């Protein structure tokens, strides 16, 4: 057992939070090089914190030793969403998972397929109509929002456009509370972002409670019938499920997918014809560009991770981007190589942590997988695409979700139009 490399610093003055959250990828890269270790410590959120950038450390934290590391009950997610499966610990977390998992698997998952297809068609069918390049992140975020509000709240954009727009706007305002300072201040003509987010949360909760009381169909009806810990649990979880977090994650991954395959007709054709290859492409997209930077835990007792001692009450953060580029596991870690998932890394999907891992991993992973594959298949079936203009700055930012700092633009050409042009030429 070894001491964690690095220095936890002194209270307040030694805190590195600003430096870390400004650019977590560069921060970790510099520290890994400095300490020659993918596990190290510093002070974050004014707490001594171990940063985990290796696959071994991540697997121990989230899987083998997950019972030794707890979710932080003072996390901002608790302020914004209440007590949910994301922030619960111990037996409560296990019982919530048992109750909620049924909503994201089996027949519930299958019944969502037709709606996902219809929304993909409605949101993606006009990508080439203007003849102008498209800001893809914005387009994909709109697709994600329609999917989430339609599936989880039974509010469909084409049937209730005014209510849909109201909820979408409130979700955006609520989301901004997660990325603003948690200061609830109101003065004449101005209120803090956190205060605005709390107001949006209250309005969303009124809509959600009305839905739970009066709508007995679909996801809402199924959620209301589940055995949950208390009367507020269903509404708090529904608030979590309709949050802007999910559309942004979907938009992040779809943007990275279109960029990775932009200009590569051969790879797009193979992904269209071979479902297994599409699966490998999406695994590689998640590996290189995970939508979330990682997750945080607190050590409930002295423990070891990757051979290093993590004292009780230390924070622990696993950094997905760094874990996914661990050279001990992923050969040529910075290269986009879908074939690695049928070769050296075949069957090793469990080594990714885009949506967590282990017994506390995201319960909606299967549904997210369906979302992504349906949307990607629609794009592959109907379009050719390329960066427009060809030279763009695609440097990523990583918070609050990963995406290029400068929103990329892509030109889409419908495949039936391409075929028609070829026929006319011949």
PEKAQUI-V472541 format. One record per residue. N is the residue number from 1. RES is the residue in three letters. PHI is phi in degrees with one decimal (none if undefined). OMEGA is omega in whole degrees, 0 to 359 (999 if undefined). D_FIRST is the distance of its C-alpha to the first C-alpha in Angstrom with 1 decimal. Layout:
N;RES;PHI;OMEGA;D_FIRST + N;RES;PHI;OMEGA;D_FIRST
//
This chain:
1;UNK;none;183;0.0 + 2;UNK;-115.0;175;3.8 + 3;UNK;-73.7;178;7.0 + 4;UNK;-61.1;174;9.4 + 5;UNK;-62.6;178;12.1 + 6;UNK;96.9;185;15.5 + 7;UNK;-135.7;180;17.2 + 8;UNK;-79.6;176;18.2 + 9;UNK;67.7;179;21.5 + 10;UNK;-102.5;183;24.0 + 11;UNK;-54.7;177;25.9 + 12;UNK;68.1;186;28.6 + 13;UNK;-65.3;181;29.0 + 14;UNK;-91.9;184;25.5 + 15;UNK;-72.9;182;25.8 + 16;UNK;-111.0;186;25.7 + 17;UNK;-58.6;183;27.2 + 18;UNK;-60.8;180;30.5 + 19;UNK;-64.9;181;29.0 + 20;UNK;-67.1;185;26.7 + 21;UNK;-74.2;175;29.5 + 22;UNK;-68.1;179;32.1 + 23;UNK;-157.3;185;30.5 + 24;UNK;-62.4;181;27.0 + 25;UNK;-68.4;178;27.1 + 26;UNK;-65.0;179;27.9 + 27;UNK;-57.6;182;25.4 + 28;UNK;-67.7;180;22.5 + 29;UNK;-60.5;180;23.9 + 30;UNK;-65.8;182;24.1 + 31;UNK;-70.0;177;20.6 + 32;UNK;-60.4;180;19.2 + 33;UNK;-66.8;182;21.4 + 34;UNK;-64.6;185;20.6 + 35;UNK;-92.8;184;16.8 + 36;UNK;52.7;181;16.9 + 37;UNK;-153.2;178;14.5 + 38;UNK;-91.8;171;15.6 + 39;UNK;-129.7;183;13.1 + 40;UNK;-155.7;181;13.8 + 41;UNK;-126.9;170;15.1 + 42;UNK;-158.3;178;18.6 + 43;UNK;-106.7;178;21.1 + 44;UNK;-128.8;183;23.2 + 45;UNK;51.8;179;25.9 + 46;UNK;56.8;178;25.2 + 47;UNK;-136.8;172;21.8 + 48;UNK;-53.9;190;18.3 + 49;UNK;-137.5;173;17.4 + 50;UNK;-90.6;176;14.8 + 51;UNK;-102.8;185;16.8 + 52;UNK;-107.7;182;16.0 + 53;UNK;-123.1;180;18.0 + 54;UNK;-117.4;178;16.8 + 55;UNK;-62.5;180;18.2 + 56;UNK;-59.4;180;14.9 + 57;UNK;-62.5;179;13.6 + 58;UNK;-62.2;182;17.2 + 59;UNK;-62.9;178;17.5 + 60;UNK;-66.2;182;14.6 + 61;UNK;-63.5;189;15.8 + 62;UNK;-93.9;185;19.5 + 63;UNK;-120.8;189;19.6 + 64;UNK;-60.4;184;17.1 + 65;UNK;-120.5;185;15.6 + 66;UNK;-60.7;180;18.7 + 67;UNK;-72.4;181;19.6 + 68;UNK;-93.1;184;16.7 + 69;UNK;-128.0;188;18.0 + 70;UNK;-107.1;168;21.6 + 71;UNK;-68.0;181;24.4 + 72;UNK;-79.3;182;25.5 + 73;UNK;-67.4;179;28.8 + 74;UNK;-97.1;181;30.1 + 75;UNK;-56.6;180;29.8 + 76;UNK;-60.2;178;33.0 + 77;UNK;-59.1;178;33.5 + 78;UNK;-67.0;178;34.3 + 79;UNK;-62.2;187;36.9 + 80;UNK;-87.5;186;38.5 + 81;UNK;-123.3;182;38.4 + 82;UNK;80.2;180;37.9 + 83;UNK;-79.5;181;35.8 + 84;UNK;-134.0;178;35.2 + 85;UNK;-60.4;181;32.9 + 86;UNK;-70.3;186;31.0 + 87;UNK;-109.7;183;30.0 + 88;UNK;-72.2;178;30.0 + 89;UNK;-130.2;170;27.1 + 90;UNK;60.7;184;26.8 + 91;UNK;-63.3;179;30.0 + 92;UNK;-60.4;179;32.2 + 93;UNK;-64.0;180;30.4 + 94;UNK;-63.8;181;30.7 + 95;UNK;-67.2;177;34.4 + 96;UNK;-63.1;179;35.2 + 97;UNK;-63.2;179;33.8 + 98;UNK;-59.8;182;35.8 + 99;UNK;-71.5;190;38.9 + 100;UNK;-85.5;185;38.6 + 101;UNK;-57.8;182;37.5 + 102;UNK;-60.9;181;41.0 + 103;UNK;-75.3;186;42.4 + 104;UNK;-118.7;182;40.4 + 105;UNK;-138.0;171;41.0 + 106;UNK;54.8;186;43.8 + 107;UNK;-63.8;179;47.4 + 108;UNK;-63.1;179;46.4 + 109;UNK;-68.7;181;44.7 + 110;UNK;-63.9;182;47.8 + 111;UNK;-69.4;180;50.2 + 112;UNK;-83.4;190;48.7 + 113;UNK;-60.4;183;49.5 + 114;UNK;-62.6;180;53.1 + 115;UNK;-65.8;178;52.4 + 116;UNK;-60.0;178;49.6 + 117;UNK;-62.2;183;52.1 + 118;UNK;-67.4;179;54.9 + 119;UNK;-69.5;177;52.8 + 120;UNK;-59.5;179;51.5 + 121;UNK;-64.0;184;55.1 + 122;UNK;-65.9;185;56.4 + 123;UNK;-84.8;186;53.7 + 124;UNK;-110.2;187;53.5 + 125;UNK;-69.8;185;57.1 + 126;UNK;-106.7;184;58.3 + 127;UNK;-60.8;183;55.7 + 128;UNK;-102.3;190;58.3 + 129;UNK;-62.8;185;61.4 + 130;UNK;-75.1;185;61.5 + 131;UNK;74.2;181;61.2 + 132;UNK;-112.2;176;58.8 + 133;UNK;-59.5;184;55.0 + 134;UNK;-110.8;171;52.9 + 135;UNK;-76.5;193;50.0 + 136;UNK;-67.2;182;47.8 + 137;UNK;-60.2;179;45.1 + 138;UNK;-64.0;180;47.9 + 139;UNK;-63.7;181;49.6 + 140;UNK;-72.6;177;46.5 + 141;UNK;-66.7;176;45.6 + 142;UNK;-64.3;176;49.1 + 143;UNK;-59.6;180;48.6 + 144;UNK;-62.1;180;45.4 + 145;UNK;-65.4;178;47.1 + 146;UNK;-62.8;179;50.0 + 147;UNK;-62.0;185;47.8 + 148;UNK;-66.3;183;45.7 + 149;UNK;-69.3;178;48.7 + 150;UNK;-71.0;182;50.9 + 151;UNK;-73.0;190;48.4 + 152;UNK;-90.0;185;46.8 + 153;UNK;-120.2;183;49.7 + 154;UNK;57.6;176;52.7 + 155;UNK;-112.4;185;53.9 + 156;UNK;-106.4;188;55.2 + 157;UNK;-57.8;184;56.2 + 158;UNK;-77.5;182;59.4 + 159;UNK;-98.2;182;60.6 + 160;UNK;-133.2;188;59.6 + 161;UNK;-60.4;182;59.2 + 162;UNK;-69.5;178;59.6 + 163;UNK;-64.6;178;57.1 + 164;UNK;-58.8;181;54.7 + 165;UNK;-63.3;179;55.0 + 166;UNK;-62.2;182;54.6 + 167;UNK;-67.6;180;51.4 + 168;UNK;-60.6;179;49.9 + 169;UNK;-66.9;179;50.7 + 170;UNK;-64.7;178;49.1 + 171;UNK;-62.4;178;46.0 + 172;UNK;-65.4;178;45.7 + 173;UNK;-63.2;180;46.3 + 174;UNK;-65.1;179;43.7 + 175;UNK;-58.2;184;41.1 + 176;UNK;-62.2;175;41.7 + 177;UNK;-66.7;179;40.4 + 178;UNK;-74.2;184;36.9 + 179;UNK;-114.8;176;37.1 + 180;UNK;-121.2;178;38.9 + 181;UNK;-64.5;184;38.0 + 182;UNK;-76.1;180;38.1 + 183;UNK;-119.8;183;41.1 + 184;UNK;-92.8;185;44.0 + 185;UNK;-126.6;174;47.0 + 186;UNK;-132.9;172;50.7 + 187;UNK;-134.5;180;53.5 + 188;UNK;-52.5;177;57.0 + 189;UNK;72.3;180;56.8 + 190;UNK;-155.4;171;53.0 + 191;UNK;-143.1;181;49.9 + 192;UNK;-67.7;178;46.2 + 193;UNK;-60.5;180;44.6 + 194;UNK;-67.7;178;42.5 + 195;UNK;-64.0;177;45.7 + 196;UNK;-61.0;179;47.4 + 197;UNK;-64.9;179;44.6 + 198;UNK;-66.3;176;44.9 + 199;UNK;-63.8;178;48.7 + 200;UNK;-63.2;178;48.1 + 201;UNK;-60.1;181;45.8 + 202;UNK;-62.4;179;48.5 + 203;UNK;-68.0;177;51.1 + 204;UNK;-63.9;180;48.9 + 205;UNK;-64.0;177;48.3 + 206;UNK;-63.1;179;52.1 + 207;UNK;-64.7;182;52.6 + 208;UNK;-64.0;181;49.8 + 209;UNK;-62.2;177;51.1 + 210;UNK;-63.7;178;54.6 + 211;UNK;-63.4;182;53.3 + 212;UNK;-63.6;180;51.5 + 213;UNK;-78.0;192;54.6 + 214;UNK;-114.1;183;57.2 + 215;UNK;-107.9;184;55.6 + 216;UNK;-103.0;183;55.1 + 217;UNK;-102.3;171;54.5 + 218;UNK;59.5;184;51.6 + 219;UNK;-60.5;181;48.0 + 220;UNK;-59.4;180;49.2 + 221;UNK;-63.7;179;51.1 + 222;UNK;-66.7;179;48.3 + 223;UNK;-64.0;182;45.8 + 224;UNK;-63.4;183;48.3 + 225;UNK;-91.0;183;48.6 + 226;UNK;-76.1;174;44.9 + 227;UNK;-78.7;182;43.6 + 228;UNK;-112.3;189;41.5 + 229;UNK;-58.1;182;40.2 + 230;UNK;-153.7;187;43.0 + 231;UNK;-67.1;182;46.1 + 232;UNK;-89.7;188;44.3 + 233;UNK;-64.0;182;41.6 + 234;UNK;-62.6;181;43.8 + 235;UNK;-68.1;179;45.0 + 236;UNK;-67.0;178;41.6 + 237;UNK;-71.1;178;40.2 + 238;UNK;-65.3;174;43.3 + 239;UNK;-59.0;178;42.9 + 240;UNK;-64.4;185;39.4 + 241;UNK;-69.1;180;40.8 + 242;UNK;-94.5;184;43.7 + 243;UNK;-63.5;179;41.7 + 244;UNK;-67.5;181;41.9 + 245;UNK;-57.5;185;38.2 + 246;UNK;-71.0;176;39.2 + 247;UNK;-57.7;180;42.1 + 248;UNK;-68.0;177;40.1 + 249;UNK;-65.3;178;37.3 + 250;UNK;-62.1;180;40.1 + 251;UNK;-64.2;178;41.8 + 252;UNK;-59.8;183;38.7 + 253;UNK;-68.8;179;38.1 + 254;UNK;-67.4;176;41.8 + 255;UNK;-63.3;179;42.2 + 256;UNK;-63.7;178;39.4 + 257;UNK;-62.6;182;41.0 + 258;UNK;-66.3;178;44.5 + 259;UNK;-67.9;182;43.1 + 260;UNK;-63.2;183;41.2 + 261;UNK;-101.2;180;44.4 + 262;UNK;-63.6;179;46.9 + 263;UNK;77.9;182;49.3 + 264;UNK;-114.5;184;47.8 + 265;UNK;-62.4;182;50.6 + 266;UNK;-63.3;180;49.4 + 267;UNK;-68.6;178;46.0 + 268;UNK;-63.6;180;47.8 + 269;UNK;-64.1;179;50.3 + 270;UNK;-65.3;179;47.6 + 271;UNK;-65.4;178;45.7 + 272;UNK;-69.2;186;49.1 + 273;UNK;-86.0;185;50.0 + 274;UNK;-125.2;179;46.6 + 275;UNK;-54.5;179;44.7 + 276;UNK;-65.9;179;41.7 + 277;UNK;-70.2;176;41.7 + 278;UNK;-58.4;178;42.0 + 279;UNK;-59.3;180;39.0 + 280;UNK;-68.8;176;37.0 + 281;UNK;-59.9;182;38.4 + 282;UNK;-68.6;174;37.2 + 283;UNK;-62.0;181;33.7 + 284;UNK;-70.1;174;33.6 + 285;UNK;-62.0;178;35.1 + 286;UNK;-63.0;182;32.4 + 287;UNK;-64.8;185;29.7 + 288;UNK;-79.3;185;31.1 + 289;UNK;-131.8;179;32.6 + 290;UNK;-60.0;185;30.8 + 291;UNK;-65.4;182;33.1 + 292;UNK;-114.0;185;30.4 + 293;UNK;-70.2;179;27.6 + 294;UNK;154.7;182;25.0 + 295;UNK;-155.2;187;24.1 + 296;UNK;-125.3;176;22.4 + 297;UNK;-137.1;173;20.5 + 298;UNK;-121.1;179;19.3 + 299;UNK;-72.3;181;16.2 + 300;UNK;-80.2;177;18.0 + 301;UNK;-160.3;174;15.2 + 302;UNK;-57.3;181;11.6 + 303;UNK;-152.4;175;9.8 + 304;UNK;-117.9;173;7.3 + 305;UNK;-134.6;181;9.2 + 306;UNK;52.4;177;9.0 + 307;UNK;87.6;180;5.3 + 308;UNK;-108.0;179;5.5 + 309;UNK;-75.9;174;6.1 + 310;UNK;-113.3;184;9.9 + 311;UNK;-67.0;177;11.8 + 312;UNK;-54.5;179;15.0 + 313;UNK;75.4;171;18.0 + 314;UNK;-67.5;168;16.4 + 315;UNK;-77.7;175;18.4 + 316;UNK;-138.4;178;17.1 + 317;UNK;-123.4;171;19.6 + 318;UNK;-93.9;185;19.7 + 319;UNK;-110.1;188;22.2 + 320;UNK;-55.5;183;24.3 + 321;UNK;-56.0;182;26.0 + 322;UNK;-73.3;178;22.8 + 323;UNK;-59.1;184;21.2 + 324;UNK;-70.2;179;24.6 + 325;UNK;-116.0;177;24.7 + 326;UNK;-69.3;186;21.4 + 327;UNK;-67.4;177;22.8 + 328;UNK;-70.6;183;20.5 + 329;UNK;-112.2;186;22.4 + 330;UNK;-112.1;178;25.6 + 331;UNK;-63.7;185;27.7 + 332;UNK;46.9;191;29.8 + 333;UNK;-63.1;182;27.9 + 334;UNK;-93.7;182;30.6 + 335;UNK;-98.9;177;33.5 + 336;UNK;-84.3;186;35.4 + 337;UNK;-132.9;179;35.5 + 338;UNK;-56.3;183;36.5 + 339;UNK;-66.1;179;36.8 + 340;UNK;-61.3;184;33.0 + 341;UNK;-82.1;171;33.1 + 342;UNK;-113.3;180;35.5 + 343;UNK;-120.4;186;33.7 + 344;UNK;-58.9;183;30.1 + 345;UNK;-104.9;179;28.9 + 346;UNK;-58.5;178;31.5 + 347;UNK;75.2;184;30.5 + 348;UNK;-109.3;178;27.3 + 349;UNK;-55.7;182;28.7 + 350;UNK;-66.3;179;25.9 + 351;UNK;-86.3;176;23.6 + 352;UNK;-92.8;180;25.7 + 353;UNK;-138.0;178;25.2 + 354;UNK;-56.4;180;28.5 + 355;UNK;-121.9;184;29.3 + 356;UNK;77.9;182;25.9 + 357;UNK;-168.9;175;24.6 + 358;UNK;69.7;185;23.9 + 359;UNK;-67.7;178;25.6 + 360;UNK;-110.6;179;26.2 + 361;UNK;-65.8;182;27.6 + 362;UNK;-58.9;181;31.1 + 363;UNK;-76.2;182;33.8 + 364;UNK;-98.1;184;36.3 + 365;UNK;-60.2;181;34.7 + 366;UNK;-65.0;179;37.4 + 367;UNK;-67.1;176;40.2 + 368;UNK;-59.6;179;38.7 + 369;UNK;-61.9;177;38.8 + 370;UNK;-64.7;177;42.4 + 371;UNK;-50.6;187;43.3 + 372;UNK;-62.8;184;41.9 + 373;UNK;-67.9;178;43.5 + 374;UNK;-64.4;181;46.9 + 375;UNK;-66.4;180;47.0 + 376;UNK;-65.8;178;45.9 + 377;UNK;-64.2;178;48.4 + 378;UNK;-62.0;179;51.1 + 379;UNK;-60.9;183;50.4 + 380;UNK;-66.2;181;50.3 + 381;UNK;-72.2;192;53.5 + 382;UNK;-111.0;189;55.5 + 383;UNK;-137.7;153;54.5 + 384;UNK;-98.5;177;53.9 + 385;UNK;-153.7;178;52.0 + 386;UNK;-156.6;175;51.0 + 387;UNK;-62.5;180;49.9 + 388;UNK;-144.8;5;52.9 + 389;UNK;-72.2;185;53.1 + 390;UNK;-61.9;181;51.2 + 391;UNK;-102.5;179;49.3 + 392;UNK;-136.7;176;47.1 + 393;UNK;-80.2;183;44.1 + 394;UNK;-106.3;176;41.4 + 395;UNK;-62.4;185;38.5 + 396;UNK;-87.4;160;36.4 + 397;UNK;-107.1;192;35.4 + 398;UNK;-118.5;178;32.6 + 399;UNK;-132.4;1;33.4 + 400;UNK;-75.1;170;34.7 + 401;UNK;-131.9;183;34.9 + 402;UNK;-77.6;173;34.7 + 403;UNK;-173.7;177;38.1 + 404;UNK;-57.8;181;39.9 + 405;UNK;-58.3;175;40.6 + 406;UNK;-96.1;186;44.2 + 407;UNK;-55.5;183;45.4 + 408;UNK;-72.9;176;46.4 + 409;UNK;-117.3;184;49.9 + 410;UNK;-132.0;174;50.8 + 411;UNK;-95.3;178;54.2 + 412;UNK;-109.4;176;54.8 + 413;UNK;-125.4;182;57.7 + 414;UNK;-64.6;182;58.7 + 415;UNK;-63.2;178;58.8 + 416;UNK;-67.5;176;62.3 + 417;UNK;-69.0;178;63.5 + 418;UNK;-60.9;180;62.1 + 419;UNK;-64.5;180;63.9 + 420;UNK;-64.9;179;67.1 + 421;UNK;-63.5;179;67.0 + 422;UNK;-65.1;180;66.6 + 423;UNK;-64.6;181;69.6 + 424;UNK;-65.3;180;71.8 + 425;UNK;-66.0;182;70.9 + 426;UNK;-75.7;999;71.9
//
